[in-house]
Amino acid sequence: MKRGRPNKRLWIFVALLFAATGCASMSKPKSPGVTIGEIQGHPRDWVGKTVQLSGEVKDAYSLIFYKYFVLQDNTGEIQVVTSKPLPRKGEKLNIQGKVEEGLSIGSESRTIIREQG
């Protein structure tokens, strides 16, 4: 064994550790504890961001290729587009999703959440 010269495997391990740490820190931060009222009050600030919401299902709808439900908290309500099975009316949910601009008609625009996971 040679003294004074670091082990090649140790250097590889350290390099991989730094690479993994750097990739983990590049993931998009989520916005915990956001209310529906905050999103609806300033939708331009939220579009494209991933958020976590809690609330109660007010209604659920299934159209041909489009499933969504209305999530309500004490600050407002928002439509949540999903590819998962629809929740029951009255069910309490914690969801994670991306804020998007939904249907726009004239000057009227809807902000929606596209559920992830």
N, C-alpha and C positions, 0 to 999 in steps of 0.2 A: 504494500500500500504506500502510495506517495503522499508525503506531507506537504501542506501549503497549497495544494491544488484541489478546489472544490469538486465534489462528485458531480458528474454530468447529469445524472438522474435528478439530483437536487435542483439544479438549474432549470431543468425541464419542468419539474413540479412547480417551482416558484413562478415561472413564466405562465404556465396554465392557470395558476391561481389568480395572478393579476388579470389575465384575459377574462376569466369568468367573472371576477369582481367588476370589471369595467362594463361588461355586457349587461350585468344585472342592474347597474346604476343607470343604464340608458333606457330602461323600460319607461313607458308613459306613466306619470303619477296619476293616481285616482284622486278624486275629490270626495273624501268621506264626509258624511253628515250634511249633505246638501239638501235643501228643501225644494219642493216643487215651485213654491213662490219665488225663490231666488232665481231659478232658471227662467220662469215665465216673465219675471220682472226685467231681466236683462238678457234675452236670448242670444244676442250677438257675442256676449262674453263667454257663453257656454258651448256654442256650436263647435263640434269636433272634439270635445273633451269627454273623457270617460268619467262617469259619476256613479255613486251608490245612492239609492233612494229606498225609503221605507214608506209603506202606506197600505191602504185597504183598496181592494178591487171594487170599483163602483159598477162597472159593466164590462162584458167581454163580447167580442164580435169575431166571426169567422166568415170572411168573404172567400171567393174562389181560391185565390193565391195569396191572400193577405189576412193574417191573424193579428189582432191587437186587443188590448184591454185598456181601460181607463184606470189609472192609479191615482188615488186621492190621499192627501195628508191634510193637516189642519191649515195649510197655507194655500192650497189650490189643487188642481188636477192636471194630468198630462196623459197623452196617449203613449202606450208602450207597444211597439211592434215586436213580435216574437216568432221564433220558429219552433218553440216548445209547445207542449199541450197548454191550452188555455186554462187559467185558474178560474176558480168558482167565484161568483159574486159574493162579496163580504170577506173573502180570504185576505189575511194580512201577509204581506210579502216584503222581503228585502231583495232588491234587484241591483244588478250592475249593467250599465249600458252606455252607449255613446249618444250624445245629444246631436240631433240633426234637424235641419229645416225640413218640415213636412210639406204638405199641400199648400200652395199659394194661389189665391184667387184674387186678382186685382191688388189692392193694398192690404188685404187680409192674409196673414201667414200663420201657420201652425208650427209649433216646435214639438218634436216627438223624441222619444227615446227608443233606440234600437237595442233590444236586450241582447246581452252577450252571454256566452256559456252554454 
